[in-house]
Amino acid sequence: MAFSGGPAVVIMVRMRTSCVVVGAGAAGLETSRLLADAGVEHVVLERNGVADTWAHQRWDSFRLNTPGWMNATLGTVEPTSFCYRDQVVQLLTDRAASLPVHTNTPVVDLDHDGSQFVVRTPDEAIRAETVVLANGLQNVAKQPAQSNQVARRLFQIHTRDYRSPAQLPDGAVLVIGSAQSGCQIAEDLAGAGRRVYLSTSRVGRYPWLYRGREFLGWLVDCGFWDQRPEDLPSPADTRLANPLVGSGGRSLDLRILAGLGVTLLGRFEVADGERVTFAGSLVDHVAYADSVASRLKALADAFIAGQGIDAPEAEHDPHTAVEPADATEFDLAAADVTSVIWCTGFSGDLSWVRLPILDGDGRPRHEGCASPVPGLWYVGFPWLTRRRSGILHGFPVDAAGVVDGVTRQLSSAGR
């Protein structure tokens, strides 16, 4: 059966291989390593350089919020270490050195001719029995159209382009979005002595330490990161941001940021030049974060009790007494705001895939890591098999399952 999304195109095929992996980030390199171990002939095609998203979509002080023992896909790292941006890039570059990675080789078209996949780059077409998409869904900046309604005098950038406080003009900074990137950037700016206003959103949180150990350790042990999409109350929950925790082994939440001098505001709603209106939702955002923390602590408590673990009693949360006030309107000029940073997330671009893999919302359809097209898999996308599918901790498990599927398909085809 042929899968085709457009008119037939005559392509000069110059190369054949058993598998093409698209993307040389952590997920793609993990998949390549396992394919190599399994003896599968393959190539990895990367549109820019190895670990390009890590190198060019992270700020200078960026540091992982997961310890080394959760990041085996980076290679050999100290179990208690928290890698900085440049360390992550170097570790992935080192991993790529022994793998068949082709950099500066974007895939411009992926189709199927009825017998094999045809993967086209600007210079050649590659025929392959199987394909793994590991190019991620977090590399296209999402910036609200209303950013055009903010006063033109303001310096505006997206998370993707933020590097350090030094790149911003003097004056206060409005950070819009309080998920992981927004809160870390607000902290980075406050640490540099900048006046920071943070427009918040509904994001959970959890403490770094709880009952005598890293809370992440409890979450791993109790199965939180192994939750499947069908385990959640609603399919929409797969689109929620992961709960907030600080980088480098620290707690971070809205109240901690307030203690650092960051002014908390509600959810950005509309702008009109120098005037910005926020929904009266800040108190709700803080309460929501607290409720997520309480639910996660309850998971850990139940696991500790069920396993009969001798753990210390739960610590008092020192931040619960702070109650910020809501503000619905804000005058940028009066507050001396000269910069706006849009921490409004990322999406992905799969427009070059000429196969029926997307749903009505433009999101990849899948069953586990498998796409609807036989022989085409995903690795590194959120919620493929479980909650951890979209983070470093989950790449090795999903990649192993995909490589098993690739080898079985090649074996059944006599390859």
Secondary structure as GFF3:
##gff-version 3
##sequence-region A 1 415
A	DSSP	beta_strand	13	22	.	.	.	ID=ss1
A	DSSP	alpha_helix	26	37	.	.	.	ID=ss2
A	DSSP	beta_strand	42	45	.	.	.	ID=ss3
A	DSSP	alpha_helix	52	56	.	.	.	ID=ss4
A	DSSP	three_ten_helix	68	70	.	.	.	ID=ss5
A	DSSP	three_ten_helix	72	74	.	.	.	ID=ss6
A	DSSP	alpha_helix	85	96	.	.	.	ID=ss7
A	DSSP	beta_strand	101	102	.	.	.	ID=ss8
A	DSSP	beta_strand	109	112	.	.	.	ID=ss9
A	DSSP	beta_strand	117	120	.	.	.	ID=ss10
A	DSSP	beta_strand	125	133	.	.	.	ID=ss11
A	DSSP	beta_strand	140	141	.	.	.	ID=ss12
A	DSSP	three_ten_helix	145	149	.	.	.	ID=ss13
A	DSSP	beta_strand	155	158	.	.	.	ID=ss14
A	DSSP	three_ten_helix	159	161	.	.	.	ID=ss15
A	DSSP	three_ten_helix	165	167	.	.	.	ID=ss16
A	DSSP	beta_strand	172	176	.	.	.	ID=ss17
A	DSSP	alpha_helix	180	191	.	.	.	ID=ss18
A	DSSP	beta_strand	196	199	.	.	.	ID=ss19
A	DSSP	beta_strand	209	210	.	.	.	ID=ss20
A	DSSP	beta_strand	213	214	.	.	.	ID=ss21
A	DSSP	alpha_helix	215	221	.	.	.	ID=ss22
A	DSSP	three_ten_helix	224	226	.	.	.	ID=ss23
A	DSSP	three_ten_helix	229	231	.	.	.	ID=ss24
A	DSSP	three_ten_helix	235	239	.	.	.	ID=ss25
A	DSSP	alpha_helix	254	259	.	.	.	ID=ss26
A	DSSP	beta_strand	263	265	.	.	.	ID=ss27
A	DSSP	beta_strand	267	272	.	.	.	ID=ss28
A	DSSP	beta_strand	275	279	.	.	.	ID=ss29
A	DSSP	alpha_helix	282	307	.	.	.	ID=ss30
A	DSSP	beta_strand	329	331	.	.	.	ID=ss31
A	DSSP	beta_strand	337	342	.	.	.	ID=ss32
A	DSSP	beta_strand	346	347	.	.	.	ID=ss33
A	DSSP	beta_strand	376	378	.	.	.	ID=ss34
A	DSSP	three_ten_helix	387	390	.	.	.	ID=ss35
A	DSSP	three_ten_helix	392	394	.	.	.	ID=ss36
A	DSSP	alpha_helix	395	412	.	.	.	ID=ss37
###
